[in-house]
Amino acid sequence: MQMNKAILDSLLEKKVELKQRINAIEADFKKGRSQDFSEQTSENENNEVLNEIHHEAKIELDLVTQAISRFEKDEYGLCSQCTAPINPERLRILPYIDTCINCAK
């Protein structure tokens, strides 16, 4: 139970961190862009990278939110496909994973 509490705390912290990252990226997108053409090229490249980071953060936030929901339903640590327990070491490495190693293949 102590390990699950630590994992839940970790997931809650990760959720806050991801929301902050997403908000910071969205705030950056709202800033005005330079009128200088050479600066716009650099900004466009930066925007492409930020778009990818934004997309990945939103996906990860969704996974973390789902894991927290599984905690609330007392389903955390059980495979969403076969309901077998997920290896605790797998959960330690990927705390928002929802499948056992066999179903993930």
N, C-alpha and C positions, 0 to 999 in steps of 0.2 A: 504494500500500500504506500509506503514511504517513497518508493521509486516512482509510482504513478503520480504522486503529488509533485515530485520534482519535475517529471515530464510535463505535467499540466502547467506548472509555473513557467517552464521553459517555453511551452507553446503560447501561453498568454503574453510573455515578453516578446516572442517572435512576432506575434500579431501586432503589437504596438509598434515595434520596429518597422515592420512592413508598411503599416499605415502611414508612418512618418515618412518613409522613403517615397511612397506613392504620392503623398501630399506635396513633398518637396519637388518631385519631378513635375507634377501638374502645375505647381506655382511657377516653375521655370518656363514651362510652355506658355504661360499667360503673359510672361514678360514680353515687351516689345523687342523686335529684332532690329538689328543695325540697318541703316540706310546705305552703308558702304558695301558695294558688291563683293569685294574680297572678303569682308567679314561675314557676309551672308553664306558664302561657300563653306567656311569653317563652321558656322552655326548650323547649316544643313547637315553636315557630317555629325556634329554633336547631337542633333535632334534624332538622327537615325539610331545612334547608340542609346540615347535616352528612351526612345520608343521601345527598343528591345528590352532594356532594363525594366521599364514600366510594365510591359507585357508579362515578363517573367515574375515580377513582384506580385502582380495581380493573381497569377496562377498559384504562386506559393501561398499567398494570403487565403485563397479559396481552400487550398489543401489544409492549412492550419486551422481555419474556421471549421472545416468538416471534422478534423480530429478532435477539436474542443467539443463539438456537438456529440461525437461518439462517447467522450468522457461523460457528458451530461446524461446520456442514455445508458450508461454503464455497459457500453459495447466496445470501449477502447481496448485494443490489444487482440481483438478477434478479427479474423479474416472476413472481409465483406462478401467474399464469394463462397467459401466453404465453412465458415464459422470456427475453424480451428484456431487455437491460440497462435499468435505471431511470435516468433522468437524474440525474447526481450533484447538481445543484442541488436537485432534488426531494428527494433523500435528505438533503441538508444541512438543508433546512427541516423535513422530516418523517422523521427517521432511522429510524422504525419502520414506515414505509410498505412494503407488499409488492406493490404493483401499479404498472405504468407508467401514464403519464397516459392512454394510449389505453384500457387495460383498466379504469381507474377510472371512465370515463364511463358 
